[in-house]
Amino acid sequence: MSKRLIVAVDFSSYALEQLRLAAAWKKQYGWETIVLHKIELIFPTLTDRDQRLRLEYDLKREAKSQINELLEEAGLDINTPTHIFTESLTVFIKDSGKISPEDIVVLGIKGTGSISRFLIGSTTTQLIDLLPNVIIGVPKELRELLPEKLMVSVHYKKGLNEKALLEIIQSLSGKLNKIEFVSVVTPQDDLDKSSRFLEKLSSEFSPITDTESRLFMGDDALDALKSFYQDFEHSFLVVQKGSRSFTDQLFRKFMINELVYNNFAPLIILP
């Protein structure tokens, strides 16, 4: 079965960037693309069944026309498999039978707000919490389409889904040439355990590609991490779902605003 990117679009300014990434991955790695779009059905009180069906048909036809325009602009075929539906995005992905746990879901992310949130309504947090899929968050302006390096943010207390990371690395073979494992250490953390965890990961993944590890600590740890990532060109940021990088609101805000949004690079969230 081919590797597939599931691109959930809502016709916001993020949609084209999501599809640009899908087009690049199709060309470089051979990944297939499936497009998802949810339509909102609002009927007048006295609308009969036939009128509802006609309205739904018209909305789906209009949505497909808009999707075709985006596909063409992104460099994808207008016959790319597309599913337009009325149920929630979460329900469709989980229950339709069209999406596999091995597929990667591509969503838009935004930053600069007081609280960074994921796009496509309030359902995206549910998607991250409930789905076993890897998720790629795409910023509004996307500069990096094909990663040459991965910066993997980890913490010894939360571990790492090594199987999911290995599958990502294998999928990106031919372009990827380095993985940097990083961890931010607070005064409450065990420095020795942090160091040993990073060394273990570097050792385990070194037969596959070049690996390094780095600890950031002290009052300026986050600023130091930001400076390091800005110099870490052609890279994607990887975080583990459930880790402090993602569950802690302030740290997530830093990750998304300072490292992803301001550096125009995607975020990969491991299940």
C-alpha positions in Angstrom: 0.0 0.0 0.0 1.3 3.4 -1.0 2.2 6.0 1.7 -0.5 8.6 1.9 -0.8 12.2 3.1 -4.3 13.1 4.2 -4.7 16.8 3.6 -7.7 18.4 5.4 -8.4 21.8 3.8 -10.9 24.5 4.9 -10.1 27.1 2.1 -8.2 29.2 4.5 -4.8 30.7 3.5 -3.2 27.6 4.8 -4.8 25.2 2.3 -2.4 26.0 -0.6 0.7 25.5 1.6 -0.7 22.1 2.8 -1.1 21.0 -0.8 2.2 22.4 -1.9 3.8 20.1 0.7 1.8 17.2 -0.5 2.9 17.9 -4.1 6.5 18.0 -3.1 6.3 14.8 -1.1 4.5 13.0 -4.1 7.3 14.1 -6.5 10.2 13.3 -4.1 9.0 10.3 -2.1 6.1 8.9 -4.1 3.5 9.7 -1.4 -0.1 9.7 -2.6 -2.5 12.5 -1.6 -6.1 12.4 -0.3 -8.0 15.6 0.2 -10.7 16.0 2.9 -13.1 18.9 3.2 -16.1 19.3 5.5 -19.1 21.3 4.3 -21.6 23.0 6.7 -25.2 22.3 6.0 -27.7 24.8 7.3 -31.3 24.4 6.2 -34.3 26.6 6.6 -36.9 25.1 8.9 -39.4 24.0 6.3 -36.9 22.6 3.8 -38.0 19.2 2.5 -35.8 16.2 1.8 -35.4 16.8 -2.0 -34.4 20.5 -1.3 -31.8 19.4 1.2 -30.3 16.9 -1.2 -30.1 19.5 -3.9 -28.5 22.0 -1.5 -26.0 19.4 -0.3 -25.1 18.5 -4.0 -24.6 22.1 -4.9 -22.4 22.8 -1.9 -20.3 19.7 -2.7 -19.9 20.7 -6.3 -18.9 24.2 -5.4 -16.3 22.8 -2.9 -14.9 20.5 -5.4 -14.4 23.3 -7.9 -12.5 25.3 -5.3 -10.4 22.2 -4.4 -9.6 21.7 -8.1 -8.3 25.3 -8.3 -6.0 24.7 -5.3 -4.8 21.4 -6.6 -3.8 22.9 -9.9 -2.1 25.8 -8.2 -0.2 23.4 -6.0 0.9 21.2 -8.9 -1.4 18.3 -8.2 -3.8 16.5 -10.5 -7.5 17.6 -10.2 -8.3 13.9 -10.1 -6.5 13.5 -6.8 -8.9 11.5 -4.5 -11.1 13.9 -2.6 -13.7 13.3 0.0 -16.3 16.0 0.8 -18.6 15.2 3.7 -20.9 16.7 6.3 -19.9 14.9 9.4 -17.1 16.2 11.6 -13.5 15.7 10.4 -12.7 13.6 13.5 -15.7 11.3 12.8 -14.9 10.9 9.1 -11.2 10.1 9.7 -12.0 7.6 12.5 -15.2 5.9 11.1 -15.3 6.2 7.3 -12.9 3.4 6.6 -11.2 5.6 4.1 -8.2 6.6 6.3 -5.6 4.2 7.7 -3.6 4.7 10.9 -0.5 4.5 8.7 -1.6 7.7 6.8 -0.1 11.0 7.8 -2.7 13.8 8.4 -1.7 17.3 7.2 -3.2 20.3 9.0 -2.6 24.0 9.1 -1.2 25.7 12.2 -1.1 29.3 13.2 0.9 31.4 15.6 1.3 34.9 17.0 -1.8 34.7 19.2 -1.9 34.8 23.0 -2.6 31.1 22.8 -1.4 29.2 19.8 -4.1 26.9 18.4 -4.4 24.5 15.6 -6.5 25.5 12.6 -9.7 23.8 11.3 -11.9 24.7 14.2 -11.9 23.1 17.6 -11.7 19.5 16.2 -8.0 19.5 15.6 -7.1 19.1 19.2 -9.4 16.1 19.2 -7.7 14.7 16.2 -4.3 14.9 17.9 -5.7 13.4 21.0 -7.7 10.6 19.4 -5.9 9.6 16.3 -3.0 7.1 16.1 -1.7 8.9 13.1 1.4 11.1 12.6 0.3 14.7 12.1 2.1 17.4 10.1 1.3 21.0 11.1 1.9 23.4 8.2 2.4 27.2 8.9 0.8 29.9 6.8 4.0 30.6 4.9 5.9 27.4 4.1 9.6 27.7 3.1 10.7 24.1 3.8 9.0 21.4 1.8 11.5 18.6 1.9 13.5 18.2 5.2 17.2 17.5 5.1 17.3 17.5 8.9 15.0 16.7 11.7 15.2 18.4 15.1 13.5 16.0 17.5 12.4 17.6 20.8 12.3 14.9 23.5 12.1 14.5 27.3 13.3 11.5 29.3 10.1 11.4 31.4 7.8 11.0 28.3 9.9 8.8 26.1 9.7 8.7 22.3 7.7 6.7 19.8 10.7 5.3 18.1 8.7 3.2 15.7 6.9 6.2 14.3 10.0 8.2 14.1 11.8 5.4 12.3 9.0 5.1 9.8 9.2 8.9 9.1 13.0 8.6 8.6 12.7 5.7 6.2 10.0 7.5 4.2 12.3 10.5 3.9 15.3 8.5 2.8 17.4 10.0 0.0 16.9 13.6 1.2 17.3 13.4 5.0 20.9 13.5 6.2 20.8 14.4 9.9 18.8 14.1 13.1 19.4 16.3 16.1 17.8 15.1 19.4 17.3 18.1 21.8 15.9 18.4 25.3 15.2 21.5 27.5 16.2 20.8 31.0 14.5 22.6 33.9 15.7 22.7 37.6 13.1 20.0 38.3 14.6 17.6 35.8 17.4 15.0 36.3 20.3 16.2 34.2 22.0 12.8 34.2 18.8 11.0 33.0 18.3 13.7 30.3 21.9 13.2 29.0 21.7 9.4 29.0 18.3 9.5 27.2 19.7 11.7 24.5 22.8 9.5 24.1 20.7 6.4 23.9 18.5 7.8 21.1 21.6 9.1 19.2 23.2 5.7 19.4 20.1 3.8 18.3 19.4 5.9 15.2 23.1 6.5 14.2 23.2 3.4 11.9 20.4 5.0 9.8 21.7 8.6 9.5 24.0 11.1 11.1 22.8 11.9 14.6 23.7 14.4 17.3 22.2 15.5 20.6 22.1 18.7 22.6 20.8 19.8 26.0 19.4 23.3 26.7 19.3 24.5 30.3 19.3 27.6 32.4 17.3 30.8 32.3 18.0 31.3 28.6 17.3 27.7 27.5 14.4 28.5 25.2 16.2 31.5 23.6 19.3 29.3 23.1 17.0 26.6 21.5 15.5 29.2 19.2 18.9 30.5 18.1 20.1 27.0 17.5 17.0 26.1 15.4 17.3 29.2 13.3 20.8 28.1 12.3 19.6 24.5 11.7 18.6 25.0 8.1 16.3 22.9 5.9 14.8 21.2 8.9 11.5 20.1 10.3 10.7 20.1 14.1 9.5 16.8 15.6 7.6 16.5 18.9 6.1 13.6 20.7 2.4 13.8 21.5 1.9 13.9 25.3 5.4 15.3 25.9 5.9 18.6 27.7 6.7 20.2 24.3 3.1 19.7 23.3 1.0 19.5 26.5 2.5 22.5 28.3 0.7 25.5 26.9 3.6 28.0 27.3 6.1 25.6 25.8 3.8 24.7 23.0 3.3 28.4 22.3 7.1 28.8 22.1 7.5 25.8 19.8 4.8 26.9 17.4 5.4 30.7 17.4 9.1 30.9 17.7 10.3 27.7 16.0 7.6 26.8 13.4 5.7 29.9 12.5 8.7 32.3 12.5 10.9 29.9 10.7 8.4 28.8 8.1 9.0 25.1 8.8 6.5 22.3 9.5 5.9 20.6 12.8 5.7 16.8 12.9 3.7 15.3 15.9 4.3 11.7 16.7 1.5 9.6 18.2 
